[in-house]
């Protein structure tokens, strides 16, 4: 088991750590001198950490690739209010040295309870066609196992084992409440759309080492995969209404809501519009929650720039909590993080001075 996780950075600031990580991304960049340096994103189940290696880079350039596992020794420090790791040494780990559960984040909720919540909702459907269809997906052992484990996205939201199920249960609850305020909405149709809108992620994403795309997922995307999965299951129900099939297909292909977000069609009926907005809301709320959690140990109420939301975030709970220290919060914090919006977050291209370090 790892002794140091990325979430422990706040307790190890300006200290040398040795730990194991998965390589989420790998880039080779030139210093001003023309010599190469390594710019890595390292990951474990608690998050991601940017890392740079400045010295002796030629020795390890070709020793590992993305998705490999490394043992790394380096300095934990901050640059522009973000933790980073300056790597002194690294080596690729062998398979026997890897404990895979250390590297992929997982929902803290009980998977069996989430699945039962989904089962109970589907049991409440009044439309027999929609109930039978969703139950056919849920009773498929291969689909059920994958649905219970898959992330909902690679990075943007619910990017953890069990994330898809977590996201869908959250949407079931929210949509069930919203339907009570809009009696013209077909609840069973909307919830069927919720269940199916991201089911293709079980084939689009791979999550054995880190979260990435399968070849099929990269080439087709989850919507096309979902239409294929729907067609295969509907073959079991020759009496399934053609009109209902068309509506489900539209729910799938319109749920991103905008052409620029990869939606082939815009939502054109109430259930489709609701699915899009509720899906968008749930993903954004989770993105905020996760960002606040990652930066919970920072003193400022303002977070760093959030790439998926395109802005820094104010942790309103922290902002309203009485301060224990007397110095006033820097009123320019928001302006500073906004100014970083276009920055890459990289350290200067020459190796930083690290006074007082023992290697």
TORKE-557351 format. One record per residue (C-alpha): residue number from 1; residue in three letters; z, y, x. Coordinates in nm, 4 decimals. Each point is the difference from the previous one (the first is absolute). Layout:
N
[NUM; "ALA"; [Z; Y; X]]
...
//
This chain:
359
[1; "UNK"; [0.0000; 0.0000; 0.0000]]
[2; "UNK"; [-0.0743; 0.3536; 0.1157]]
[3; "UNK"; [0.2980; 0.2138; 0.0933]]
[4; "UNK"; [-0.1838; 0.3329; -0.0212]]
[5; "UNK"; [-0.2077; 0.0983; -0.3036]]
[6; "UNK"; [-0.2006; 0.3186; -0.0425]]
[7; "UNK"; [0.2490; 0.1224; -0.2607]]
[8; "UNK"; [0.2612; 0.0018; 0.2814]]
[9; "UNK"; [-0.1758; 0.2809; 0.1908]]
[10; "UNK"; [0.2502; 0.2644; -0.1121]]
[11; "UNK"; [0.2819; -0.1933; 0.1707]]
[12; "UNK"; [-0.1999; -0.0495; 0.3194]]
[13; "UNK"; [-0.1522; 0.3433; 0.0534]]
[14; "UNK"; [-0.0554; 0.0702; 0.3732]]
[15; "UNK"; [0.0933; -0.3574; 0.0841]]
[16; "UNK"; [-0.1944; -0.2855; 0.1562]]
[17; "UNK"; [-0.0591; -0.2897; -0.2385]]
[18; "UNK"; [-0.1598; -0.3418; 0.0367]]
[19; "UNK"; [-0.1361; -0.1651; -0.3111]]
[20; "UNK"; [-0.2901; -0.1873; -0.1571]]
[21; "UNK"; [-0.2655; 0.1576; -0.2227]]
[22; "UNK"; [-0.3326; -0.0754; -0.1634]]
[23; "UNK"; [-0.2946; 0.2182; 0.1058]]
[24; "UNK"; [-0.1138; 0.1811; -0.3140]]
[25; "UNK"; [-0.2643; 0.2023; 0.1830]]
[26; "UNK"; [-0.1200; 0.0346; 0.3583]]
[27; "UNK"; [-0.1961; 0.2863; 0.1547]]
[28; "UNK"; [-0.0957; 0.0718; 0.3605]]
[29; "UNK"; [-0.0255; 0.3738; 0.0672]]
[30; "UNK"; [-0.0685; 0.2116; 0.3084]]
[31; "UNK"; [0.2549; 0.2268; 0.1664]]
[32; "UNK"; [-0.1205; 0.3335; 0.1369]]
[33; "UNK"; [-0.0377; -0.1744; 0.3327]]
[34; "UNK"; [-0.2426; -0.2457; -0.1591]]
[35; "UNK"; [0.2352; -0.2926; 0.0430]]
[36; "UNK"; [0.0725; -0.2027; -0.3141]]
[37; "UNK"; [0.3190; -0.0128; -0.1994]]
[38; "UNK"; [0.0964; -0.2224; -0.2920]]
[39; "UNK"; [0.0690; 0.1409; -0.3450]]
[40; "UNK"; [0.1531; -0.2700; -0.2197]]
[41; "UNK"; [0.1527; -0.0284; -0.3420]]
[42; "UNK"; [0.2689; -0.2655; 0.0135]]
[43; "UNK"; [0.1546; -0.1613; -0.3047]]
[44; "UNK"; [0.2823; -0.2158; -0.1235]]
[45; "UNK"; [0.1416; -0.0647; -0.3446]]
[46; "UNK"; [0.1828; 0.3351; -0.0006]]
[47; "UNK"; [-0.3043; 0.2214; 0.0627]]
[48; "UNK"; [-0.2524; 0.1316; 0.2518]]
[49; "UNK"; [0.0497; 0.1875; 0.3264]]
[50; "UNK"; [-0.2510; 0.1899; 0.2132]]
[51; "UNK"; [0.0090; -0.1039; 0.3651]]
[52; "UNK"; [-0.1671; 0.1201; 0.3203]]
[53; "UNK"; [-0.0376; -0.1691; 0.3361]]
[54; "UNK"; [-0.0925; 0.2331; 0.2865]]
[55; "UNK"; [0.0449; -0.1979; 0.3220]]
[56; "UNK"; [-0.1396; -0.3292; 0.1295]]
[57; "UNK"; [-0.2260; -0.0119; -0.3042]]
[58; "UNK"; [-0.2908; -0.1775; 0.1725]]
[59; "UNK"; [0.2186; -0.3080; 0.0466]]
[60; "UNK"; [0.0473; -0.0526; -0.3750]]
[61; "UNK"; [-0.3112; 0.1523; -0.1603]]
[62; "UNK"; [-0.1575; -0.3352; -0.0796]]
[63; "UNK"; [0.3180; -0.2047; -0.0252]]
[64; "UNK"; [0.0378; 0.0378; -0.3779]]
[65; "UNK"; [-0.1753; 0.1167; -0.3156]]
[66; "UNK"; [0.0874; 0.1283; -0.3458]]
[67; "UNK"; [0.2193; -0.2461; -0.1971]]
[68; "UNK"; [0.1397; -0.1514; 0.3190]]
[69; "UNK"; [0.3743; -0.0020; 0.0628]]
[70; "UNK"; [0.1517; 0.1785; 0.2986]]
[71; "UNK"; [0.3299; 0.0169; 0.1799]]
[72; "UNK"; [0.0427; 0.3651; 0.0926]]
[73; "UNK"; [0.2427; 0.1984; 0.2152]]
[74; "UNK"; [0.0012; 0.3757; -0.0388]]
[75; "UNK"; [0.1699; 0.3267; -0.0855]]
[76; "UNK"; [0.0671; 0.1034; -0.3591]]
[77; "UNK"; [-0.0411; 0.3754; -0.0339]]
[78; "UNK"; [-0.1228; 0.2648; -0.2428]]
[79; "UNK"; [-0.3147; 0.2084; -0.0033]]
[80; "UNK"; [-0.0441; 0.2608; -0.2754]]
[81; "UNK"; [0.2883; -0.1506; -0.1938]]
[82; "UNK"; [-0.1519; -0.3502; 0.0033]]
[83; "UNK"; [0.1326; -0.2964; 0.1921]]
[84; "UNK"; [-0.2324; -0.1572; 0.2545]]
[85; "UNK"; [0.0235; -0.2528; 0.2806]]
[86; "UNK"; [-0.1061; 0.0663; 0.3570]]
[87; "UNK"; [-0.0845; -0.3462; 0.1350]]
[88; "UNK"; [0.1001; -0.0990; 0.3519]]
[89; "UNK"; [-0.0851; -0.3709; -0.0129]]
[90; "UNK"; [-0.1570; -0.2404; -0.2470]]
[91; "UNK"; [-0.1205; -0.3564; -0.0240]]
[92; "UNK"; [-0.1656; -0.2092; -0.2684]]
[93; "UNK"; [0.2276; -0.2489; -0.1757]]
[94; "UNK"; [-0.0797; -0.3668; -0.0450]]
[95; "UNK"; [0.0013; -0.1603; -0.3442]]
[96; "UNK"; [0.3278; -0.1805; 0.0702]]
[97; "UNK"; [0.1717; 0.3367; 0.0606]]
[98; "UNK"; [-0.0958; 0.1479; -0.3381]]
[99; "UNK"; [0.2190; 0.0089; -0.3104]]
[100; "UNK"; [-0.2532; 0.1216; -0.2580]]
[101; "UNK"; [0.2655; 0.1179; -0.2463]]
[102; "UNK"; [0.0963; 0.2707; 0.2516]]
[103; "UNK"; [-0.3292; 0.1834; -0.0364]]
[104; "UNK"; [-0.1049; 0.0283; -0.3625]]
[105; "UNK"; [0.2058; 0.2172; -0.2367]]
[106; "UNK"; [0.1077; -0.1727; -0.3202]]
[107; "UNK"; [0.1202; 0.1207; -0.3375]]
[108; "UNK"; [0.3764; 0.0177; -0.0347]]
[109; "UNK"; [-0.0297; -0.1094; -0.3629]]
[110; "UNK"; [0.0287; -0.3587; -0.1188]]
[111; "UNK"; [-0.3514; -0.1458; -0.0299]]
[112; "UNK"; [0.1024; -0.2575; -0.2614]]
[113; "UNK"; [0.1559; 0.2697; -0.2174]]
[114; "UNK"; [-0.3087; 0.2203; 0.0287]]
[115; "UNK"; [-0.2249; -0.2923; -0.0967]]
[116; "UNK"; [0.2234; -0.0787; -0.2977]]
[117; "UNK"; [-0.0209; 0.3624; -0.1138]]
[118; "UNK"; [-0.3780; -0.0277; 0.0107]]
[119; "UNK"; [0.0143; -0.3289; -0.1924]]
[120; "UNK"; [0.2180; 0.1547; -0.2706]]
[121; "UNK"; [-0.2341; 0.2948; -0.0456]]
[122; "UNK"; [-0.3037; -0.2266; -0.0360]]
[123; "UNK"; [0.1881; -0.2199; -0.2495]]
[124; "UNK"; [0.0383; 0.3109; -0.2183]]
[125; "UNK"; [-0.3790; 0.0508; -0.0315]]
[126; "UNK"; [-0.1246; -0.0157; -0.3591]]
[127; "UNK"; [-0.3675; -0.0447; 0.0835]]
[128; "UNK"; [-0.0526; -0.3765; 0.0532]]
[129; "UNK"; [-0.3131; 0.0465; 0.2104]]
[130; "UNK"; [0.1663; 0.2371; 0.2475]]
[131; "UNK"; [0.3186; -0.2054; 0.0138]]
[132; "UNK"; [-0.1920; -0.3208; 0.0766]]
[133; "UNK"; [-0.2090; 0.1727; 0.2656]]
[134; "UNK"; [0.2932; 0.1475; 0.1926]]
[135; "UNK"; [0.1995; -0.3226; -0.0315]]
[136; "UNK"; [-0.2971; -0.1894; 0.1447]]
[137; "UNK"; [0.0175; 0.2172; 0.3107]]
[138; "UNK"; [0.3775; -0.0368; 0.0247]]
[139; "UNK"; [-0.0090; -0.3784; -0.0378]]
[140; "UNK"; [-0.2563; -0.0403; 0.2795]]
[141; "UNK"; [0.2180; -0.1157; 0.2939]]
[142; "UNK"; [-0.2199; 0.1511; 0.2702]]
[143; "UNK"; [-0.0271; 0.3379; -0.1740]]
[144; "UNK"; [0.3693; 0.0062; -0.0951]]
[145; "UNK"; [0.1163; -0.0679; 0.3555]]
[146; "UNK"; [-0.2244; 0.2701; 0.1414]]
[147; "UNK"; [0.0873; 0.2482; -0.2764]]
[148; "UNK"; [0.3709; -0.0408; 0.0782]]
[149; "UNK"; [-0.0502; 0.0680; 0.3725]]
[150; "UNK"; [-0.2892; 0.2415; 0.0431]]
[151; "UNK"; [0.0466; 0.3681; 0.0875]]
[152; "UNK"; [-0.1457; 0.2538; -0.2427]]
[153; "UNK"; [-0.1743; 0.1904; 0.2801]]
[154; "UNK"; [-0.0505; -0.0006; 0.3757]]
[155; "UNK"; [0.1948; 0.3203; 0.0662]]
[156; "UNK"; [0.0026; 0.2490; -0.2890]]
[157; "UNK"; [0.2517; -0.1465; -0.2451]]
[158; "UNK"; [0.1999; -0.3200; -0.0586]]
[159; "UNK"; [-0.1245; -0.1164; 0.3413]]
[160; "UNK"; [0.2384; -0.2910; 0.0363]]
[161; "UNK"; [0.0266; -0.3686; -0.0923]]
[162; "UNK"; [0.0543; -0.0113; -0.3758]]
[163; "UNK"; [-0.1387; 0.3525; -0.0352]]
[164; "UNK"; [-0.2707; -0.0946; -0.2509]]
[165; "UNK"; [0.2484; -0.1673; -0.2339]]
[166; "UNK"; [0.2481; 0.2851; 0.0440]]
[167; "UNK"; [-0.2724; 0.2549; -0.0843]]
[168; "UNK"; [-0.1245; -0.1907; -0.3054]]
[169; "UNK"; [0.3488; -0.0541; -0.1450]]
[170; "UNK"; [0.0717; 0.3709; 0.0448]]
[171; "UNK"; [-0.3247; 0.0809; -0.1806]]
[172; "UNK"; [0.0768; -0.2460; -0.2818]]
[173; "UNK"; [0.3297; 0.1765; -0.0624]]
[174; "UNK"; [-0.1488; 0.3505; 0.0168]]
[175; "UNK"; [-0.3029; -0.0815; -0.2148]]
[176; "UNK"; [0.2161; -0.1756; -0.2572]]
[177; "UNK"; [0.2029; 0.3212; -0.0372]]
[178; "UNK"; [-0.3044; 0.2282; -0.0134]]
[179; "UNK"; [-0.1617; -0.2142; -0.2712]]
[180; "UNK"; [0.2908; 0.0834; -0.2294]]
[181; "UNK"; [-0.1006; 0.3647; 0.0185]]
[182; "UNK"; [-0.3715; -0.0679; -0.0611]]
[183; "UNK"; [-0.0294; -0.2420; -0.2942]]
[184; "UNK"; [-0.3797; 0.0113; 0.0190]]
[185; "UNK"; [0.0125; -0.1867; 0.3329]]
[186; "UNK"; [-0.0560; -0.3762; -0.0018]]
[187; "UNK"; [0.3089; -0.1140; 0.1946]]
[188; "UNK"; [-0.1254; -0.3530; 0.0681]]
[189; "UNK"; [-0.3320; 0.1272; 0.1319]]
[190; "UNK"; [0.1690; 0.2569; 0.2247]]
[191; "UNK"; [0.2442; -0.2546; 0.1438]]
[192; "UNK"; [-0.2844; -0.2470; 0.0577]]
[193; "UNK"; [-0.1703; 0.2736; 0.2013]]
[194; "UNK"; [0.3216; 0.0553; 0.1933]]
[195; "UNK"; [0.0249; -0.3704; 0.0850]]
[196; "UNK"; [-0.3625; -0.0238; 0.1138]]
[197; "UNK"; [-0.0661; 0.3408; 0.1569]]
[198; "UNK"; [0.1117; -0.1029; 0.3516]]
[199; "UNK"; [-0.0097; -0.3803; -0.0220]]
[200; "UNK"; [-0.2965; -0.0029; 0.2394]]
[201; "UNK"; [0.2379; 0.1193; 0.2726]]
[202; "UNK"; [0.1085; -0.3623; 0.0424]]
[203; "UNK"; [-0.3441; -0.0626; 0.1549]]
[204; "UNK"; [-0.0750; 0.3503; 0.1315]]
[205; "UNK"; [0.3031; 0.0204; 0.2293]]
[206; "UNK"; [0.1345; -0.2304; 0.2656]]
[207; "UNK"; [0.3666; 0.0096; 0.0944]]
[208; "UNK"; [0.0710; -0.2767; 0.2493]]
[209; "UNK"; [0.0625; 0.2255; 0.3011]]
[210; "UNK"; [-0.0491; 0.3540; -0.1275]]
[211; "UNK"; [-0.1574; 0.1481; -0.3095]]
[212; "UNK"; [-0.3775; 0.0171; 0.0379]]
[213; "UNK"; [-0.3189; -0.0756; -0.1893]]
[214; "UNK"; [-0.1715; -0.3349; -0.0265]]
[215; "UNK"; [-0.3735; -0.0025; 0.0669]]
[216; "UNK"; [-0.0647; -0.0545; -0.3701]]
[217; "UNK"; [0.2403; 0.2777; -0.0891]]
[218; "UNK"; [-0.1645; 0.2369; 0.2450]]
[219; "UNK"; [-0.3503; -0.0764; -0.1293]]
[220; "UNK"; [0.0674; -0.0187; -0.3750]]
[221; "UNK"; [0.3310; 0.1714; -0.0790]]
[222; "UNK"; [0.2569; -0.1186; -0.2497]]
[223; "UNK"; [-0.1845; 0.1195; -0.3129]]
[224; "UNK"; [-0.3030; -0.2222; 0.0558]]
[225; "UNK"; [0.2294; -0.2889; 0.0871]]
[226; "UNK"; [0.1942; 0.0610; -0.3237]]
[227; "UNK"; [-0.3142; -0.0113; -0.2117]]
[228; "UNK"; [-0.0849; -0.3368; 0.1576]]
[229; "UNK"; [0.3519; -0.1309; -0.0642]]
[230; "UNK"; [-0.0144; 0.1228; -0.3607]]
[231; "UNK"; [-0.3343; -0.1691; -0.0589]]
[232; "UNK"; [0.1339; -0.3296; 0.1370]]
[233; "UNK"; [0.3045; 0.0039; -0.2270]]
[234; "UNK"; [-0.1966; 0.1101; -0.3085]]
[235; "UNK"; [-0.2144; -0.3103; 0.0411]]
[236; "UNK"; [0.3062; -0.1886; -0.1278]]
[237; "UNK"; [-0.0143; 0.1977; -0.3261]]
[238; "UNK"; [-0.3493; -0.0237; -0.1548]]
[239; "UNK"; [0.1256; 0.1725; -0.3172]]
[240; "UNK"; [0.1293; 0.3049; 0.1861]]
[241; "UNK"; [-0.1387; 0.3156; -0.1729]]
[242; "UNK"; [-0.2825; 0.1598; 0.1969]]
[243; "UNK"; [0.1180; 0.3506; -0.0914]]
[244; "UNK"; [0.3470; -0.0708; 0.1361]]
[245; "UNK"; [-0.1515; -0.1344; 0.3222]]
[246; "UNK"; [-0.1963; 0.3242; 0.0431]]
[247; "UNK"; [0.3118; 0.2111; -0.0466]]
[248; "UNK"; [0.1904; -0.2034; 0.2600]]
[249; "UNK"; [-0.2865; 0.0361; 0.2459]]
[250; "UNK"; [0.0040; 0.3770; -0.0517]]
[251; "UNK"; [0.3766; 0.0107; 0.0556]]
[252; "UNK"; [-0.0554; -0.1686; 0.3359]]
[253; "UNK"; [-0.2879; 0.2140; 0.1262]]
[254; "UNK"; [0.1353; 0.3344; -0.1208]]
[255; "UNK"; [0.3649; -0.0195; 0.1026]]
[256; "UNK"; [-0.0482; 0.2113; 0.3148]]
[257; "UNK"; [-0.0932; 0.2786; -0.2377]]
[258; "UNK"; [-0.2396; 0.2065; 0.2133]]
[259; "UNK"; [-0.3335; -0.0717; 0.1644]]
[260; "UNK"; [0.1286; 0.1275; 0.3360]]
[261; "UNK"; [0.2840; -0.2515; -0.0137]]
[262; "UNK"; [-0.2419; -0.2912; -0.0318]]
[263; "UNK"; [-0.0110; -0.0279; -0.3776]]
[264; "UNK"; [-0.3482; -0.1075; -0.1197]]
[265; "UNK"; [0.0786; 0.1389; -0.3455]]
[266; "UNK"; [0.2377; 0.2644; -0.1349]]
[267; "UNK"; [0.2574; -0.1161; -0.2585]]
[268; "UNK"; [-0.1708; 0.0254; -0.3401]]
[269; "UNK"; [0.2572; -0.1214; -0.2543]]
[270; "UNK"; [0.3743; 0.0589; -0.0450]]
[271; "UNK"; [0.1288; -0.3182; 0.1642]]
[272; "UNK"; [-0.2240; 0.0552; 0.3033]]
[273; "UNK"; [0.1160; 0.3605; 0.0386]]
[274; "UNK"; [0.3646; -0.1016; -0.0278]]
[275; "UNK"; [-0.0439; -0.2810; 0.2520]]
[276; "UNK"; [-0.1491; 0.2388; 0.2541]]
[277; "UNK"; [0.2691; 0.2658; -0.0318]]
[278; "UNK"; [0.2922; -0.2409; -0.0155]]
[279; "UNK"; [-0.1346; -0.1919; 0.3017]]
[280; "UNK"; [-0.0471; 0.3246; 0.1922]]
[281; "UNK"; [0.3490; 0.1199; -0.0936]]
[282; "UNK"; [0.1702; -0.3242; 0.1000]]
[283; "UNK"; [-0.1779; -0.0156; 0.3357]]
[284; "UNK"; [0.0858; 0.3635; 0.0814]]
[285; "UNK"; [0.3641; -0.0381; -0.1006]]
[286; "UNK"; [0.0275; -0.3063; 0.2233]]
[287; "UNK"; [-0.1696; 0.1857; 0.2869]]
[288; "UNK"; [0.2618; 0.2753; -0.0323]]
[289; "UNK"; [0.2901; -0.2459; -0.0245]]
[290; "UNK"; [-0.1142; -0.1880; 0.3071]]
[291; "UNK"; [-0.0479; 0.3217; 0.2002]]
[292; "UNK"; [0.3508; 0.1209; -0.0880]]
[293; "UNK"; [0.1387; -0.3392; 0.1009]]
[294; "UNK"; [-0.1797; 0.0065; 0.3356]]
[295; "UNK"; [0.1407; 0.3447; 0.0797]]
[296; "UNK"; [0.3413; -0.0379; -0.1617]]
[297; "UNK"; [0.1796; 0.0627; 0.3292]]
[298; "UNK"; [-0.1699; 0.3331; 0.0683]]
[299; "UNK"; [0.2121; 0.3063; -0.0680]]
[300; "UNK"; [-0.2729; 0.2088; -0.1595]]
[301; "UNK"; [-0.0706; -0.0226; -0.3725]]
[302; "UNK"; [-0.3683; 0.0276; 0.0878]]
[303; "UNK"; [-0.1845; -0.3071; 0.1153]]
[304; "UNK"; [-0.2835; -0.0177; 0.2465]]
[305; "UNK"; [-0.3562; 0.0258; -0.1304]]
[306; "UNK"; [-0.0904; -0.2838; -0.2371]]
[307; "UNK"; [-0.3660; -0.0958; 0.0611]]
[308; "UNK"; [-0.0521; -0.1828; -0.3311]]
[309; "UNK"; [0.1332; 0.2899; -0.2092]]
[310; "UNK"; [-0.1414; 0.2683; 0.2277]]
[311; "UNK"; [0.3194; 0.2052; 0.0307]]
[312; "UNK"; [0.3546; 0.0046; 0.1341]]
[313; "UNK"; [0.2622; -0.1005; -0.2561]]
[314; "UNK"; [0.3313; 0.1506; -0.1034]]
[315; "UNK"; [0.2755; -0.2537; -0.0533]]
[316; "UNK"; [0.1576; 0.1734; -0.2989]]
[317; "UNK"; [0.3086; -0.2230; 0.0053]]
[318; "UNK"; [0.0712; 0.0883; 0.3621]]
[319; "UNK"; [-0.0850; 0.3672; -0.0693]]
[320; "UNK"; [0.2604; 0.0179; -0.2790]]
[321; "UNK"; [0.2700; -0.1838; 0.1952]]
[322; "UNK"; [0.2628; 0.2415; 0.1367]]
[323; "UNK"; [-0.0433; 0.0498; 0.3721]]
[324; "UNK"; [0.2831; -0.1076; 0.2273]]
[325; "UNK"; [-0.1107; 0.2202; 0.2889]]
[326; "UNK"; [-0.0047; 0.3790; -0.0015]]
[327; "UNK"; [-0.3407; 0.0832; 0.1511]]
[328; "UNK"; [-0.2507; 0.0902; -0.2679]]
[329; "UNK"; [-0.3041; -0.2180; -0.0441]]
[330; "UNK"; [-0.3049; 0.1340; 0.1747]]
[331; "UNK"; [-0.2006; 0.1690; -0.2750]]
[332; "UNK"; [-0.3174; -0.0467; 0.1997]]
[333; "UNK"; [0.0250; -0.3803; -0.0110]]
[334; "UNK"; [-0.2594; -0.0383; -0.2733]]
[335; "UNK"; [-0.2402; 0.2348; 0.1757]]
[336; "UNK"; [0.0377; -0.1885; 0.3261]]
[337; "UNK"; [-0.0706; -0.3402; -0.1465]]
[338; "UNK"; [-0.2933; 0.1384; -0.1943]]
[339; "UNK"; [-0.1366; 0.1409; 0.3233]]
[340; "UNK"; [0.0109; -0.3524; 0.1399]]
[341; "UNK"; [-0.2199; -0.1300; -0.2824]]
[342; "UNK"; [-0.3070; 0.0019; 0.2144]]
[343; "UNK"; [0.1739; -0.1248; 0.3139]]
[344; "UNK"; [-0.0348; -0.3521; 0.1309]]
[345; "UNK"; [0.3636; -0.0199; 0.1034]]
[346; "UNK"; [-0.0953; -0.1034; 0.3509]]
[347; "UNK"; [0.2051; 0.0972; 0.3026]]
[348; "UNK"; [-0.1577; 0.2083; 0.2741]]
[349; "UNK"; [-0.2544; -0.1861; 0.2029]]
[350; "UNK"; [0.1977; 0.0019; 0.3225]]
[351; "UNK"; [0.2968; -0.2311; 0.0352]]
[352; "UNK"; [0.3148; 0.1790; -0.1198]]
[353; "UNK"; [0.2908; 0.0702; 0.2291]]
[354; "UNK"; [0.2850; -0.2384; -0.0702]]
[355; "UNK"; [0.2978; 0.1272; 0.1996]]
[356; "UNK"; [0.2994; -0.2216; 0.0541]]
[357; "UNK"; [-0.1662; -0.3240; -0.1051]]
[358; "UNK"; [0.0778; -0.3334; 0.1552]]
[359; "UNK"; [-0.2795; -0.2541; -0.0054]]
//
